[in-house]
Amino acid sequence: MRAIVGIALAAALLALPGCGTGVPDSAREYLESQANPLDLDQPLANGAVGNVDGYRVFLVGETHTKAKDKQAEKLLVRYFHEYEGVRYLLWETGFGSGLLLDQYLQTGDAEELDFYLEQLNGTMGYTLEERDFWNWLREYNTTLPDQEKLHVVGLDIDHQPETAARGLSLLSDDSAAVGEAFAATLEGARDGDVRALEELGRAIREQPDEARAAFGASYGWAVQFAENFDRTVRYYQGTETEQSSKSNDLRDEAMMSNFRFIAESYPQETFFGEFGSEHIIQSACETEFGSSTYNRFAMRLDAAGSPVAGAVCSILLAHTEQGPLFLRSYSPSNGDLDYRPFEQWFGQDALFSLDETGSPFAAGQNLVNQGADAGLSTTDYFQKLVLLSDSPDCTPLG
C-alpha cells in the first residue's frame, strides 16, 4: 500500500494551464503594494497575510517535495494560532494517523512520532523536514497554556493501516466488558489486521451497544474512523480500475466527511490545514492530475451546504528558481500559471494577498487560464500566494 501512496503523491503535484496574456499595470501596481517579503526564520507580524475577514478555514497548498514548504508552514501555523485563534490543524494524513500525531503533540512521546514516520517510508512524507516540522510543533505546543494548545486532525483516507490501527488503539478501553466476537474484531483491528479493520465498521453498526462500551466517550470518533477505513478500501479498489481523478474523488469525499465530523465536534473553532496544492483549489479546472469534473476538497468545503461555505481561504505555495520566467515544474510550473506579474520578486520569498479591496485578481484578472474562459478571477481558485525561491528538495530520512 505504501508504494501506491508514493505514486499517488507524486502525481498530485499541481498543474494549472497558463494564461499567456499581457500584464496590466493595475496588476503590477497592486502586487507592489501588497508584496510582503518573508524571512523564513522569523515569525510573521500581525496583519502579514492580509485580509482574513469572514474566513473560518485557511488551507495551505504545498508540493510535498520542497524543503521551504515546511518552513513556510511553521510561520503560517504560528501566525494563524497567535492572531486568528486557530487551535485545530487539518492535515493531509489518515484519520487514524492523525490520532497518533495528536498523541505525540500532546504527550511528546517520541516513539509515536517515530512509528508514524517509519510507516511513511517509501513516500514523499519520509523526510527530515517532516520530522523537523513535528518536533518544532511539539516544542511550540509546550509553550502554550492548556486552553490554547494546538491539536492535529487527519482528514485523508488511511493509506498506512498499521498507523491507523495504532491511532484506533488510543480510542478504545482495554478493560471494557464486551462480547467475544466484538472483542476479537477490535483486537485484530488494533493489531493492524487489515481484514479486521475492514470488519470494524460492520461490527460497530451491528453491535452498537458493544461498540459504545468499548469506546466510551470516543464512540463517535470510532464510528468516523470505521467509515473512513471503508472509504480507504473503496479507494484502493478503485485505483485498480478507474481514472485517477475519479478514484481521487473518494479521497476528497473522505476529507469532506471527516471535516464535517470535526466541524460538528468543534462548532466554534477556526481551522488551518495543510494539503497538496491540488486539494486546495476552489473552482473546477483541468490539470495533469485531475479532470474538470474532479470535485476537490476545497470545492466541497466552499460549496452550498458546507458548514464553512464561503469562508475558505486557500494559500498557494509556489516555487521559483532565480532567473527570468524560469520556474520549477512543481506546484505550479511556469506553464501552469501566468507568473509574469511576480517576475520582479523571483529570487526572493514573499507573500501576496490577492483578495484585498480593489484587487484586480478578484475582479477579472486571471493567473489561471481556464478562469478567463469561465468568467472567473484568480481568487475564485485561491486567495493568497506565497512565492518561495530556490528551495532545495526535501531530504529523505535514513
C-alpha positions in Angstrom: 0.0 0.0 0.0 2.9 2.4 0.8 4.2 2.1 -2.8 0.7 3.1 -4.2 0.6 6.1 -1.9 4.0 7.2 -3.1 2.8 7.1 -6.7 -0.3 9.0 -5.8 1.5 11.7 -4.0 4.0 12.1 -6.9 1.1 12.5 -9.3 -0.6 15.1 -7.1 1.8 17.9 -7.9 -0.5 20.7 -9.1 -0.5 21.9 -12.8 -2.9 24.6 -14.0 -2.9 25.9 -17.6 -1.1 29.2 -18.2 -2.6 32.4 -19.4 -0.1 33.8 -21.9 -1.7 37.3 -21.8 -0.2 40.8 -21.1 0.4 42.0 -17.6 -1.8 45.1 -16.9 -0.3 48.0 -15.0 -3.0 47.6 -12.4 -1.9 44.0 -11.6 1.8 45.1 -11.2 0.9 48.1 -9.1 -1.4 46.0 -6.9 1.3 43.4 -6.2 3.9 46.1 -5.5 1.5 47.4 -2.8 0.8 44.0 -1.3 4.2 42.3 -1.5 5.3 41.1 1.9 9.0 39.9 1.9 9.5 36.8 4.1 12.3 35.8 6.4 11.5 32.1 6.9 13.4 32.1 10.2 11.3 34.9 11.7 7.7 34.9 12.8 5.2 36.8 10.7 3.9 40.1 12.1 0.3 40.7 12.8 -1.5 41.5 9.5 1.2 39.9 7.3 -1.2 37.7 5.4 -3.7 40.5 4.7 -7.4 40.1 4.6 -8.9 37.4 6.8 -12.4 38.8 7.2 -15.1 36.1 7.1 -12.8 33.2 6.8 -13.0 30.1 9.0 -10.8 27.7 7.3 -7.3 28.5 6.0 -5.7 25.9 3.6 -2.1 26.0 2.5 -1.3 24.0 -0.7 2.2 22.5 -0.8 4.2 20.4 -3.2 5.3 17.5 -0.9 8.8 17.8 -2.3 10.3 21.2 -1.4 12.1 22.0 1.9 10.9 25.6 2.1 7.3 24.4 2.2 7.8 23.2 5.8 9.5 26.4 6.8 6.6 28.5 5.4 4.1 26.2 7.2 5.7 26.8 10.5 5.3 30.5 10.0 1.7 30.1 9.0 0.7 27.7 11.7 2.1 30.1 14.3 0.5 33.1 12.6 -3.0 31.7 12.5 -2.7 30.4 16.0 -1.5 33.6 17.6 -3.5 36.1 15.5 -6.6 34.2 14.4 -7.2 31.8 17.3 -6.7 28.6 15.4 -6.3 25.6 17.6 -7.1 22.7 15.3 -4.9 21.7 12.4 -6.3 19.8 9.5 -3.7 17.6 7.9 -3.4 15.5 4.7 -2.8 12.3 6.7 -5.2 9.5 7.5 -7.9 10.0 10.1 -6.3 7.2 12.3 -2.8 8.6 11.6 -4.0 12.0 12.9 -4.9 10.4 16.2 -1.4 9.2 16.6 0.1 12.5 15.6 -2.1 14.3 18.1 -1.0 11.9 20.8 2.6 12.9 20.1 1.7 16.5 20.0 0.1 16.3 23.4 2.5 14.0 25.2 5.8 14.3 23.4 6.1 10.5 23.2 8.8 10.3 20.5 8.0 6.6 19.9 4.7 7.6 18.5 6.3 10.0 16.0 9.0 7.5 15.1 6.3 4.9 14.3 4.3 7.4 12.2 7.3 8.4 10.2 8.6 4.9 9.7 5.3 3.9 8.1 5.8 6.7 5.6 9.0 5.0 4.3 8.7 4.9 0.5 6.5 8.0 0.3 7.2 11.8 -0.1 6.5 12.2 3.6 9.5 10.3 4.8 11.8 13.3 5.1 14.0 15.1 7.6 11.8 18.2 7.0 8.7 16.3 8.0 10.3 15.1 11.3 11.7 18.6 12.0 8.2 20.1 11.5 6.5 17.8 14.0 9.4 18.2 16.5 9.1 22.0 16.2 5.3 21.9 16.6 5.6 19.8 19.7 8.1 22.2 21.2 5.9 25.2 20.3 2.9 23.5 21.9 4.8 23.1 25.2 5.0 26.9 25.5 1.2 27.3 25.3 -1.4 27.3 28.1 -3.6 24.2 28.1 -6.6 26.1 26.7 -4.5 27.3 23.8 -2.7 24.1 22.8 -2.8 23.0 19.2 -4.4 19.7 18.1 -4.0 18.0 14.8 -6.7 16.0 12.9 -6.1 13.8 9.9 -8.7 14.1 7.2 -7.4 11.8 4.5 -8.1 8.1 4.0 -5.8 5.8 5.9 -3.1 4.9 3.5 -0.9 3.4 6.3 -3.2 0.8 8.0 -0.7 0.0 10.8 -0.6 3.7 11.7 -4.3 3.8 11.6 -4.6 0.8 13.9 -2.2 2.4 16.4 -4.4 5.5 16.3 -7.5 3.4 16.8 -6.0 1.8 20.0 -6.0 5.3 21.5 -9.8 5.4 21.3 -10.7 2.1 22.9 -10.7 0.9 26.5 -8.9 -2.4 27.1 -10.8 -3.0 30.3 -14.3 -2.7 28.8 -16.5 -5.7 29.0 -17.6 -6.7 25.5 -18.7 -9.8 23.8 -16.1 -12.3 22.4 -16.9 -11.7 18.8 -16.7 -7.9 19.0 -13.6 -8.1 21.2 -11.8 -10.3 18.6 -12.6 -7.9 15.8 -11.4 -4.9 17.8 -8.2 -6.7 18.9 -7.4 -7.6 15.3 -8.1 -4.0 14.2 -5.9 -2.6 16.9 -3.1 -5.0 15.9 -3.2 -3.8 12.3 -5.0 -6.7 10.7 -6.4 -5.2 7.6 -9.3 -7.6 7.4 -10.3 -6.8 11.0 -10.1 -3.1 10.2 -12.4 -3.7 7.3 -14.8 -5.6 9.5 -14.8 -3.0 12.3 -17.4 -0.7 10.6 -19.9 -3.6 10.2 -19.2 -4.7 13.8 -19.9 -1.2 15.1 -23.1 -0.9 13.0 -24.4 -4.3 14.0 -23.4 -4.2 17.7 -23.7 -0.5 18.8 -24.0 -1.3 22.5 -20.8 -3.3 22.4 -19.1 -0.5 20.5 -20.3 2.1 23.0 -18.9 0.0 25.8 -15.6 -0.4 24.1 -15.0 3.2 23.0 -16.9 5.1 25.7 -16.7 8.9 25.1 -14.7 8.2 21.9 -17.6 6.3 20.3 -18.3 9.0 17.7 -14.6 9.1 16.7 -14.6 5.3 16.4 -17.6 5.4 14.1 -15.9 8.1 11.9 -12.7 6.0 11.9 -14.6 3.0 10.6 -16.4 4.9 7.9 -13.1 6.4 6.8 -11.5 3.0 6.6 -14.4 1.9 4.4 -13.6 4.7 2.0 -9.9 3.7 2.2 -10.8 0.2 0.9 -13.0 1.6 -1.8 -10.2 4.0 -2.9 -7.6 1.2 -3.3 -10.1 -1.0 -5.1 -11.0 1.9 -7.4 -7.4 2.8 -8.3 -7.0 -0.5 -10.0 -9.9 0.1 -12.4 -10.7 3.8 -12.6 -9.2 7.1 -13.8 -7.1 8.8 -11.1 -9.4 11.9 -10.9 -12.4 9.7 -10.3 -10.8 7.5 -7.7 -9.3 10.5 -6.0 -12.8 12.0 -5.6 -13.1 9.3 -2.9 -10.2 10.8 -1.1 -11.7 14.3 -1.2 -15.1 12.9 -0.3 -13.5 11.3 2.8 -11.8 14.6 3.6 -15.1 16.4 3.5 -16.9 13.7 5.6 -14.1 13.9 8.2 -14.2 17.7 8.2 -18.0 17.7 8.8 -17.4 15.5 11.8 -14.7 17.8 13.1 -16.7 21.0 12.4 -19.7 19.5 14.3 -17.5 18.4 17.2 -15.9 21.9 17.4 -18.6 24.3 16.0 -16.9 27.5 17.3 -13.4 26.7 16.1 -11.4 28.2 13.2 -9.1 25.8 11.3 -5.7 25.8 9.5 -5.0 22.9 7.1 -2.0 21.6 5.0 -2.7 19.6 1.8 -1.2 19.1 -1.6 -1.9 22.0 -3.8 -4.4 20.1 -5.9 -6.8 19.7 -3.0 -6.9 23.5 -2.1 -8.1 24.8 -5.5 -11.7 26.1 -5.1 -13.0 26.0 -8.7 -13.1 23.3 -11.3 -10.2 23.2 -13.7 -8.4 20.7 -15.9 -4.9 19.7 -14.7 -2.4 17.0 -15.4 -3.6 15.3 -12.2 -7.3 15.6 -12.4 -10.1 16.5 -14.8 -12.5 19.4 -14.7 -15.0 17.0 -13.1 -12.8 16.3 -10.2 -14.5 17.7 -7.1 -11.6 18.9 -5.0 -11.7 19.2 -1.2 -11.7 23.0 -1.2 -14.5 23.0 -3.7 -16.5 20.8 -1.4 -15.7 23.0 1.6 -16.8 26.1 -0.2 -19.9 24.7 -1.8 -23.5 25.3 -0.7 -24.5 23.1 2.2 -21.0 23.0 3.7 -20.7 24.3 7.3 -17.9 26.7 6.1 -19.4 27.7 2.7 -17.9 31.0 1.6 -15.5 31.0 4.5 -12.5 29.2 2.9 -9.1 30.8 2.2 -6.7 28.9 0.0 -3.0 29.8 0.2 -0.9 28.5 -2.7 2.8 27.8 -2.1 4.6 28.5 -5.5 8.2 27.7 -6.2 10.7 29.6 -8.5 14.3 29.3 -9.3 16.2 32.5 -9.9 16.2 33.8 -13.4 13.6 35.3 -15.7 10.5 33.2 -16.1 12.3 30.0 -15.1 10.1 28.1 -12.7 10.3 24.6 -11.5 7.6 22.2 -12.8 6.4 21.5 -9.4 3.2 23.0 -8.0 2.6 25.0 -10.1 5.0 25.5 -13.1 5.6 28.3 -15.5 3.4 26.6 -18.0 0.6 26.2 -15.4 0.1 29.8 -14.2 1.0 33.2 -15.6 3.8 34.3 -13.3 4.9 37.4 -15.2 3.2 39.7 -12.6 5.6 38.3 -10.0 8.8 38.4 -12.0 10.5 41.2 -10.0 10.3 39.1 -6.9 11.9 36.0 -8.4 14.9 35.0 -6.2 13.0 36.2 -3.1 10.5 34.7 -0.7 7.3 36.8 -0.5 3.7 36.6 0.4 0.9 38.2 -1.7 -2.7 38.8 -0.5 -4.7 38.7 -3.7 -8.1 39.3 -2.1 -7.8 42.8 -0.7 -10.3 45.5 -1.5 -9.9 46.7 -5.1 -7.7 43.7 -6.1 -7.7 43.2 -9.9 -7.2 39.5 -9.1 -10.6 39.4 -7.5 -12.2 41.4 -10.4 -11.3 39.7 -13.6 -7.5 39.4 -13.6 -6.6 35.7 -14.0 -3.4 33.8 -13.3 -5.4 30.7 -14.2 -6.1 30.3 -17.9 -9.4 28.5 -17.6 -10.7 31.3 -15.3 -10.9 33.6 -18.3 -13.0 31.1 -20.2 -15.3 30.6 -17.2 -15.6 34.3 -16.3 -13.7 33.7 -13.1 -10.9 35.6 -11.3 -7.8 34.3 -9.7 -9.4 34.5 -6.2 -12.1 32.0 -7.4 -9.2 29.5 -7.2 -7.0 30.8 -4.4 -6.8 34.0 -2.3 -3.1 34.2 -1.2 0.1 33.2 -2.9 3.5 32.6 -1.2 6.4 32.8 -3.6 9.3 30.6 -2.5 12.5 30.9 -4.5 15.4 28.4 -4.9 14.2 25.9 -2.4 16.2 22.7 -2.0 14.4 19.4 -2.3 13.4 17.6 0.9 16.0 15.2 2.4 14.8 11.6 2.8 15.1 10.1 6.3 17.5 7.3 6.7 
